[in-house]
Amino acid sequence: MKSFLTLYCIAIITIVLSCTNNDDNPPVFPEGSTESVNVWVQDSMRRYYYWADQMPVKPDYHLPVKDFFKSLLAPQDRFSFIVNTEDTSSYPRSIRNMYGFDYTVIQQTNGNVLAVIKLVLKNSPAFNAGLERGMIITRINGKNITAANAETLTSSMKDLTVLDLTVGNWKNEAVTDEKDIKVYYGLSFEQPVLSKVFEKNGKKVGYLYVYDFPDGMTSVFSQKFAEFKTAGVQELILDLRYNYGGSVSAAAALCSLIPPGISESSPFITFKGNKNGGQVKRTFAQQIAYDPKAIGFNALRANALGLNKVYILTSNSTASAAEIVINNLKPYAQVIQIGSTTLGKDMAGFSVEDKRKPRKISWQIHPVIYKVFNADGTGEYSNGISPQIAVNEYAELPLLPLGDSNETLISSVLNGGYLRSADHERFNKDVKILYQSDLNFIQGQK
């Protein structure tokens, strides 16, 4: 089962914390009290939090723990969060991790408002109920979806265990074949890496859709690239449009399989923390090795394609380790990014918790700890990484399956459509994105 924590850009170490406080005059509260937990939270954040110097000097220790944690965060922090490991209701919830799908509400040029299913996870409740990418949701629990109520309807889903959806197909500029579907809350399992080989002007083009970056992916990536190499792939399309991120080591492994001329000592990433964390530099080999399940750098490189150029498909759901792939490949290969601007999670972190035995504090902190930079020192993309070629995924409906050669973003590469003015206009119709069911989750966890 995929945990929601997969999306968190886990960096490099596991940590054991004591419950000491770094204040010159630390407050003292009874052990086990909310206030004592808050002192531990404050102490932990002062050590590791990237914006520790912006934390309030005298916070209100009497606040509930989640509210206290929120009071410590810098205004620009969209991503730090805290959970109580003994209370499942404290964990972030999303439509994707509860039911296994995501949707986008768009407004077409004629004013029509549509809720388009953009993603259905394999072996998820939504998949098993018959939902498919490209379907249109017309009603949620009996209510018609509008631009005004989409966010409220999505929020209400998080408190339910079954969804009553009315869905249809998009044909001839209208919704047809409507039917009612029940989607029950449940588990979604490990998502497969999808690979294909296309033909483009006599060249073999490899296509790789990567949903996320859990640890243990190096052997999967190695196998896929070995297949590409055997097939004679000369160009590569990397589809990261819905990838929230995950392990930096897995991202480094993928990057190591693409460009020519890198070695174990080639620099991959720099982590920059607060005054306590300082600066940490990693080569490709060093970063990959932080995955306990990883195969070695040299074994990976045996299957590398050695490409000077890569096409990467993105959306504003592309985040964290997926953005690291884009930014950190740039010193070594030409990256042609197609789609929409990414989310802008230019940072990494690790979980902070009480490892004492017996454990006295059940809270677990997921703070922003580092900003990340590539081998050229380039980073600071908190506003997202903009594509060289903007292509609106929703310009043409229905959305086709991921991996379909006629799908909008894929065909813009295969057909060179981004180079032709007629296709550029076709792929950039004035379709407005009004709401996306996943964005509040990936940037609203605090």
Salt bridges, closest charged atoms under 4 A:
ASP23 OD1 - ARG46 NH1 1.71
GLU31 OE1 - LYS360 NZ 3.61
GLU35 OE2 - HIS62 ND1 3.00
ASP43 OD2 - ARG47 NH2 3.16
GLU86 OE2 - ARG359 NH2 3.50
ASP102 OD2 - ARG96 NE 2.55
ASP164 OD1 - LYS182 NZ 2.56
ASP177 OD2 - LYS171 NZ 3.30
GLU190 OE2 - LYS2 NZ 3.55
ASP212 OD2 - LYS2 NZ 3.70
GLU235 OE1 - LYS200 NZ 3.20
GLU235 OE2 - LYS203 NZ 3.61
ASP239 OD2 - ARG241 NH2 2.93
ASP346 OD2 - LYS371 NZ 3.05
GLU353 OE2 - LYS355 NZ 2.57
ASP354 OD2 - ARG356 NH2 2.68
GLU380 OE1 - LYS371 NZ 3.72
GLU393 OE2 - ARG133 NH2 2.95
GLU393 OE2 - ARG241 NH1 2.83
GLU396 OE2 - ARG426 NE 2.69
GLU407 OE2 - ARG133 NH2 3.42
GLU407 OE2 - ARG241 NH1 2.75
ASP423 OD2 - ARG420 NH2 2.46
ASP423 OD1 - ARG426 NH1 3.20
ASP438 OD2 - ARG96 NH2 3.33
ASP438 OD1 - LYS118 NZ 3.25
